[in-house]
Amino acid sequence: MDVDVSVRFKQSEINGLFQEVEELKRKRAHLKGELDKVTEQINKKTNQIIHYIQKNGNVLAYKNNVPYILSVKQKISKKFDKSQLANDVGKSTSELNLIGVAELVEERKISSQQLKQYEHEETNLVLKARKAKKSDIDLLGARAL
């Protein structure tokens, strides 16, 4: 009879662990939803700052009582349109990883020159923050007057 008790105890213990895992999965899904909301708020407020700086120039802001100069920079990044290439060669996008694209070139289904057609540049405005120097603070202070 001891064997039955220990087996049932193990099953009960496993059931408890399974319930904990399921609860943790529910918490993770909830936190992911919250994280998405926070990310959306961050992006919205960052865009407001960028818009203000574009109109009015650099801004002095503080983080933990340390002055920073906020400015806007253009970031240019190269993008590769994998979905368009997949449509043109009749393959799925998941097949077109680095090795898949190399195989297409090797099989002469597409040339390296033709691959350049699927590249494009994307320009984004990004917020830059750097620690302010005394001269920066003086300059922005004079501009505010």
N, C-alpha and C positions, 0 to 999 in steps of 0.2 A: 504494500500500500504506500510506502514511502516514495516509490517511483512515481506514482500518480500525482501525489502532492507536489513534488518538485517540478514535474512537467507542467502541471497547471499553474504553478507559481511562475515558471519561465514564460508561459504563454501570456499570463496576466501582465508580467513585466514588459514583454514585447508589445502587447496591446497598449500599455501606457506610453511606451516610447513612440509608438506609431501615432497615438493621439497628440503627443507633444510635437512631433514633426509636422503633422497636419495643421496644428495651431500656429507653428512658426511660419509655415507657408502662407497662411492667411495674413499674418502680420506683415510678412515680406510684401505681399501684393498690396496691402494697404499703404505701407511705407513707400512703395514705388509710385503709387498714385499721388501721395503727398510730395514726393521728390519731383514729379513732373510739374505739379502746381508751383512749387518753389522755383524751379528752373524757369518756368514761364514768367513768374514775377520778376526774377533777376533779369531776364532778357528784356522785359518791358521797361524796367527802370533804367537799365543800361542804355537802351535806345533813346529814352528821354534825355539822359545826360549827353549822349552823342549829339542829339539834335540841338541842345542848348549850346554846346561847345562850338558846333559848326556856325551858329548864328553869332555868338558873342566872344569866341576865343577861349584860350586855356583858362582853367579854373583852379583855384587853390582849395584843397579839401584836406580834412584831417582823418587819420586812421590811428587809433590808440594814442592820441595827442601828438602825433608826428605829422608834419605838413607834407602833402604830396601835390604835385602838379598833375592835373588831369588833362590829357590831350587826345586828339583823335588821329589815327593813322589809317592809311589804306593798306589792306593786306591783299595781295594778289596770290591766288593759289591756282594750280593747274588741276583740272578735273578731267577724268576719262569717262566718256559716255559708254559704259559697258552694256547698257540695255539696247542702245542703238546698234552696236556691233553685234550683239546677240541676234537681233532681228535680221540684220543684213546677212549673217552667215548661217542662220538657221539653227542656232544652239541656244541652250539656256544660259542665263547669266551665271548660274552656279558653276557651270563648266568652264567659264572664261576667267579662271584665276590666272596667275602668272604662267603656270605650266600650260594651261589650255591655250592661251594666246600664243605662247612660244610654239606649240604644236601646229597651230594654224599657219604660222609663218614658215615653219619647217615643211609643211605639206603644200606650201605655195598657194594656199587658199586666200591669203592676204599678204601684202608686202608691208615692210616696215614703214614705207612712205604712206601707204593707205591708212595705217594705224594713226598717223598724225592727224587725219581728218576727224578722228573721234576725240581729240584733245581740245579743250577750250580753257580759257582763263576766266576766273571768277574774282571779282573785286568786292571786298567787304570792308566796311568801316569798323575798326575795333578801338576800344577805349584803352588808352595807355596811362599808367600811373607811375610816376617816378618821384623819389624823395626830392623835396624842394630845397634849393639852396637859398641863402639869405638874399642874394641878388634877385632870385625869382620872386621871393615874397615882397621885396621892395618894389619891383617892377609891377607886379599885379596890384599891390596896394596903391601905387601912384595912379594906375589905370582906373581903379575903382573910384578915385576922387574925381 
